[in-house]
Amino acid sequence: MSDVRLIETDAFSFEFISRLAMHESWRKEVHRPIYHIHKWWAKRLGSVFRGILLGSMLPENGDIATEFYSVRKASGLSVFDPFMGSGTTIGEAHKLGLTALGRDINPVAVSSVRAALGTVNRGALQDAFNHLSDSVGKRLRSLYRSKDSAGRNCDVLYFFWVMQLPCLECGKPVDLFPSWVIARNAYPNRKPIVQVLCPSCGNIFAARCSDLCVTCPSCHHRFNAEEGNSKGAKATCNACNHTFSVLSSAAALHSRPDFRLYAKLVLTLDGDKEYLKATPADQKAYGDSAEVLRASRADLPTLKLTDGNNTRQAISYNFRSWRDFFNDRQLLALSLLRRAICEIDDPPVRTMLLTLFSGVLEFNNLFTSYKGEGTGAVRHMFSHHILKPERVPIEANLWGTSKSSGSFSTLFRSRLLRALEYQLAPTEVTGRARGTSRLSSLPFSGNVDKWPAGGRLLERGIYLSCGDSANTGLPESSIDLVITDPPFFDNVHYSELADFFYAWQQLSNGRSAETTRSPAEVQDADAARFAGKLTDVLRECNRVLKNNGLLVFSYHHSRDEGWEAVAKAILDAGFIVVNSQPVKAEMSVATPKAQAKDPIQLDIIVVCRKRQAFVGAAPSVQEATAAAHFKIKRLHDAAFTLSRNDQKIVLFGQLLTTLTDSGQVDCFRKADRTFEELGGPALENAPPQLALNFEPSVS
């Protein structure tokens, strides 16, 4: 490889990569299904990491727009990702012909990547699924049968439940309905009809979403459909009209709250959907499932929740075990399905279907909710990246129907089969409405090897391991590139959420660990501790990286302490930042972003070299700020709308290039104050002297 790589220079076309990323971000699971067979958090865009890899290999005069769609075989080059996550770096490196080594401290991440990139015979997989459908599938479908309005037997798509808590005044159970509207269409302007629950008689009827008050056609009760009896932290008892604290009532319980079945959405024999009130027969069917579960010897999770940033809300409602996240019918159905999959003789097929089973969990539990029709009906439990108890959960048909969302049969087609097709013919997005993908890579080999203890690496080999990336066991100076996406110190604590899946996975893999959490996990609410853990990993990356190799990673953070922490880790690990490149990141409609006041739509690609291999002088603050202005202007000229925080992190990314000592990291606080003084988002239009009135201190 050339001494100077394209990604180190301002000739790197981050505009081109950002246009592709914008296109991919809306349907990541369609464009690159290989990384979406199982849930993981903060999945990065494949087009961005393909661009990073190409930019790290191409010489400074390379053309990434031309090379992006070339079928390449980069013989002899190796890349290591110490924070593998969903495996984006590994998959993209393999497609480009590199030898790829991925490591993650969380076993849930490693097992899903191993399944996604491994070999499985499609015919054998389809045969196994068909056998499951004819055996345990029939049993599961029988659990979701009911009658339609004409009294005919039919499939249930979804059962509707409501959380109940005792009134602190009279002790009677109170349904926690935030609204009496139980279903809306995703496109209300086109389909303005909503489904309403009558609080008086429990009837389900249709109304227009514009109606402020509605009248039940069954009991003639008139009420405001939008105002339920539960709002925020308070609920009002229908029996005594007392308003009480929801959390206080939950705290007084000795177990998680009860849930009441009140409605269902059925699929009639004519293929129509009907919203109906739950009947006594529906209640009995659920009770029968609970009795069967109690009489069975089902192998169910025993893992307990432990206190953490993302588990605290669930614990406050007395969810103490991961088993508590499911109702009895869900537990029965899941235990039957898992047992049947474990009996499959073919190991790769069994592994793939167990991975699918694990993925189905996020759509079939008491923390899911109903999005309505016009889109995928089930809102999965991690839509907010926290374990927020759902007051009106939905219970989906676990095996599924032709019109189901989040079911085993649906995800088999949309996740597994689509991923296998992609393995055989990997494509790249083009950014155009028509001809949205191009075949641009070699097929996946399907070979996943054990972690190398030394010796020669196989060309285009894939090596995965679970463990602390501060101690890899790799030989010194053996890796050409380190490409990764490290965690953000105060964001999602992955292991706290991954335990939800691990509670079931360990039943099949024989493990008995109580959690996937580890003291070595590079995630900490304390910036100094986070920086220390990240330093340990980056120092190991420095050790295994060749002297002319690059460390490149994506990062963003809205607060200066997040940048101080990562800057300190880079410098203390023996690296120097040679450039940074802004690029479009993630899906614009992701819930955390949609709810943010000033969302960050960009990632900063941080490009580093070993300190001893760095040639030249660091730029001045004035030069770095001018570079930030120029890159912001390039994005604006390419028609990207940047938020105030987007512009700030472009500036912060360039400030990284000025730092040669960790004592200088207070420059971010000074820049933040200066940025606030500008009084608006238009940094690219600010007079340069206003943006340059600070200097970093030098220790």
C-alpha positions, 0 to 999 in steps of 0.5 A, a space after each residue: 500500500 502507498 504510504 499516504 492513503 486516500 482517507 488521510 487526505 481532503 481528496 476523500 469524497 465523504 459527499 459520495 459516501 454520504 449520499 450512499 449512506 443516506 439511501 441505505 439508512 432508510 432500509 438498512 436491513 434490505 440493503 445489507 441483510 447479512 448484518 440484520 439477522 439478529 438485534 444489535 445496537 448502533 449498527 453502522 452503515 455498510 456503505 460507510 465502512 466499505 468507503 472507510 476500508 477503500 479509503 484506507 487502502 487506496 493511494 492518495 490519488 485514488 478515486 473512491 467513486 470509481 473503486 466503490 463498485 469494483 470487484 476487488 481481492 486485496 490479497 495479503 491485507 488484514 483488518 482487525 475490529 476490536 469492537 465488532 458488534 454486528 460485524 459490519 467491518 468484518 463483512 465489508 472487509 471480507 467482500 473486499 478480499 481482506 483477511 478480517 479479524 473481529 472481536 467483541 466482549 459480548 457473546 450475543 454479538 459474537 454468536 450472531 456474527 458467527 451465524 450470519 457469516 458462516 456456512 449453511 445449506 439453504 436446502 437443508 435450512 428450508 427442509 428443517 423449517 418445513 419440518 418445524 412448520 408441520 410439527 411444532 408450528 401446528 402446535 403454536 398456531 393452535 395457541 392463536 386461534 379464536 372466532 371472528 364476528 360471524 362465529 367462524 374459527 380463525 387465526 389471531 394476528 395479535 392479542 391486546 393487553 393492558 397493564 393493571 395496578 391496584 388503586 392506592 385508595 380502594 385497592 381495586 385493579 386499574 387498567 393503565 390506558 393512556 388513550 382509548 384509541 387502540 389502533 391507528 393507521 400509519 398514514 392517517 391522512 389517507 386512512 383516518 379511521 381509528 379503533 376505539 375501546 369503550 371504557 364503559 362496556 369494553 366494546 371495540 368500534 371504529 371512529 375517525 381520528 379527527 373526532 374529539 368525542 365519540 359515542 359507543 354504538 353498543 352502550 351509547 357511552 360518550 367520551 373523549 377517545 384520546 384521554 385515557 385514565 393513565 398519563 405519565 406518572 399518574 393514573 386515575 381509578 375508575 371505581 373511586 376516581 382517586 389519582 395515584 402514582 403509578 410507580 408507588 403502586 408498582 413498588 407496593 407489589 411483590 411481583 411484576 404488574 398483572 396484565 388483562 386481555 381486552 381485545 384481539 385482531 383476527 384474520 378471517 377466512 376471507 382474508 379480512 382483518 377484524 378488531 374484536 373484544 376479547 371473549 370469555 373463550 379467549 380468556 379460557 384459552 389463555 388460562 389453558 396455556 398457563 396450565 399447560 406451562 405449569 404442568 410442563 418441564 419447560 426449560 425457561 430463563 432463570 437469569 435475574 436483572 441487575 441494576 443498570 442505566 437501561 434496566 432500572 425502569 423495568 426493575 422499578 415495575 418489579 420485573 426481576 427476572 428476564 422470564 418476567 418479560 413474557 406472559 405464560 402463553 409466550 413462554 409456552 410457545 417459546 419453550 416448545 419452539 426452542 426445544 424443537 430447534 434443539 433437536 435438529 441434527 445438522 449443527 449449522 442449520 440448528 445454529 442458524 435457527 436458534 439465532 432466528 429464535 433469539 431474534 424473534 424474542 424482541 418482537 414477542 414479549 410484554 414490552 412490545 407495542 402496536 404500531 397500527 396498520 400500514 407498516 410493520 405492526 409490532 413495535 419491538 421492545 428496543 425502539 427506545 434503547 431502554 427497557 421501558 415497561 409497556 402499559 398496553 403491550 401486544 401479543 403477536 402470533 409467535 409462529 405467524 400468518 401470511 399477514 403477521 409482523 415479527 413472527 418466526 415464519 415472517 422473520 425466516 423469510 425476511 431475515 434468514 433467506 434474504 441474508 443467504 441470498 446476499 451471501 451469494 451475491 453481495 450488492 452495493 447501493 447506488 443512491 438512485 431510485 431505480 437500479 438501487 443496487 449493483 453486484 460489486 463483491 465476491 460471494 461470501 466464503 462461509 468459512 469462519 475460523 478459530 481465533 489465531 494464536 499465531 502463524 500465517 493468516 489465511 487470505 480472505 479468512 474470517 476470524 472471530 472471538 469473544 473476549 477483552 480486546 485489550 488482550 487479543 493474543 495476536 502477534 505484534 505488528 501483524 495487522 495492516 488496518 484497525 477499523 472500528 466503531 467504539 462505544 460512546 461512554 454514556 450511551 446505550 449499555 449494550 450488555 445490560 440489554 443483551 442479557 435479555 437474549 443471553 438469558 435464552 441463549 445460555 440454555 442452548 450453549 451450556 453456559 451458566 454465566 449470570 450476565 454478559 456484563 464485564 468490568 472490562 466492557 468499554 462503556 462507562 458513565 464516568 468519562 475518565 473510566 471510559 477513557 481508561 478502558 478505551 486506552 487499554 484497547 487502543 494501546 493493544 491495537 497499537 501493538 498489533 498494528 504494523 508501523 505503516 498501518 492506520 487506525 480508523 474509527 467512527 465517532 460522534 458525541 454532542 458533549 465536549 467531555 465525550 470528545 475529551 475522553 476519546 482524544 485522551 485515549 487516542 493520545 495515551 495509546 500512542 496514536 496521532 490523529 492525521 485527519 477527520 472526515 464527516 459522513 452521514 450516519 444512521 437512520 434519520 427516523 431512529 427514535 433517539 434521533 427523532 426525539 432529540 432537540 438538535 439531532 446529530 446526523 453525522 459520524 466523524 471518521 477519525 484517521 490515526 497513525 502511530 505516533 512514531 510513524 507520524 511525519 510532519 507537524 500538527 496543524 494549528 487551531 486556525 488551520 483546523 477550524 478553516 478545514 472544518 469550515 471547508 468541510 461543512 461548506 462541502 456538505 452544504 454544497 452537496 445538499 446536506 442539511 446540518 444541525 447545529 450539533 452536526 456542525 459542532 462535531 465537524 469542528 471537534 473532529 478537526 480539532 483532534 488533528 491539532 492535539 499532540 498531548 493529552 493535556 490539550 484536550 480542554 480545547 473542546 470545552 473552549 471550542 464549545 463556549 466559542 460555538 455557543 457565542 456564535 448564537 446559531 447553527 450557521 457556523 459555515 457563515 460565521 466570521 472566521 475570527 469569531 471561531 478562532 478566538 481560543 487556543 488550546 492549553 499546552 501542558 
